[in-house]
């Protein structure tokens, strides 16, 4: 079954909005079943929170590129590949 990507995006947005609405609701915020759903959503989407998080935060995982210094500092080793 092929689903339109725009429809999937809309469903995902609605799911996030429903979870945010539930967190704002005093009763749902105290409901362990609802909190389990929120935790599962965060886990499924690799989202992390900390005690210092006071606003919604999404952090993209990135890798830092190594700093190799200036070009003139680089040394290139070549192998002698003479053929007979």
Secondary structure, DSSP 8 states (H G I E B T S, - for coil): ----HHHHHHHHHHHHHHHHHHHHSHHHHT-HHHHHHHHHHHHHTT----TT--S---------------GGG-----------
